[in-house]
Amino acid sequence: MSQTNENAVRDLLERWAAAVRAKNVSEVLANHSPKIRMFDVPPPFESRGLAEYEQTWRLFYSSQPDRVAFDIKWLEVVAGADVAFAFAHMQCVEPTEKVRRTPLNFRLTVGLRKVEGRWIIVHEHHSVPAT
């Protein structure tokens, strides 16, 4: 059963990353709790609720070129019967003032709950190593 849950969470996160790359906001928001709490790299430091979470993606897309990179480099999932978490190394790119794009490597931690048989993301944490 836990292997099946791990696979379901992995599949959900891979679909989420694909939705980010496709700029499909409704699919990016799908499978997120209405009370999602996210800690992100750029301000705002913390977003609460689906509306604020959506605004962070609209800000992200406003600075992205037509092809959005948002790639899972590796992903590990730990899932129980009704709670799971995942952590990953991710890569996206951000444009510089010179239009050249520089890879941005970041860490992702996601907390999920199973509600009525469906995995729901309740927490996301994106971070970059301090320099």
Residue pairs with C-beta under 8 A, 6 or more apart in sequence:
1 81
2 79
2 80
2 81
5 79
5 80
5 81
5 84
5 114
5 119
6 77
6 78
6 79
6 84
8 79
8 119
9 77
9 79
9 84
9 86
9 112
9 119
10 75
10 77
10 86
12 31
12 112
12 119
12 121
13 72
13 75
13 77
13 86
13 88
13 110
14 72
14 75
15 27
16 27
16 28
16 30
16 31
16 121
17 70
17 71
17 72
17 90
19 27
19 28
19 30
20 28
20 57
20 68
20 70
21 67
21 68
21 69
21 70
22 68
23 61
23 64
23 68
25 54
25 57
25 58
25 61
28 57
29 50
29 53
29 54
29 57
31 118
31 119
31 120
31 121
32 50
32 53
32 120
32 121
33 50
33 113
33 120
33 121
33 122
34 49
34 50
35 48
35 49
35 50
35 122
36 47
36 48
36 49
36 50
36 53
36 121
36 122
36 123
36 124
37 46
37 47
37 48
37 122
37 123
37 124
38 46
38 47
38 53
38 56
38 123
38 124
38 125
38 126
39 45
39 46
39 124
39 125
39 126
39 127
40 46
40 47
40 56
40 124
40 126
41 106
41 126
41 127
41 128
42 59
44 52
44 56
47 53
47 55
47 56
53 124
61 68
63 94
63 95
64 94
64 95
65 95
65 101
68 92
69 91
69 92
69 93
69 103
70 90
70 91
70 92
71 90
71 91
71 92
72 88
72 89
72 90
73 88
73 89
73 90
73 91
73 105
74 88
74 89
75 86
75 87
75 88
76 86
76 87
76 88
77 84
77 85
77 86
78 84
78 85
78 86
79 112
81 114
82 113
82 114
83 111
83 112
83 113
83 114
84 111
84 112
84 113
84 114
84 119
85 109
85 110
85 111
85 112
86 108
86 109
86 110
86 112
87 107
87 108
87 109
87 110
88 107
88 108
88 109
88 110
89 105
89 106
89 107
89 108
90 105
90 106
90 107
90 108
90 126
91 103
91 104
91 105
91 106
92 103
92 104
92 106
93 101
93 102
93 103
93 104
94 101
94 102
94 104
95 101
96 102
104 128
105 128
106 126
106 127
106 128
107 125
107 126
107 127
107 128
107 129
108 124
108 125
108 126
109 123
109 124
109 125
109 127
110 121
110 123
110 124
110 125
111 121
111 122
111 123
111 124
112 119
112 120
112 121
112 122
113 119
113 120
113 122
114 120
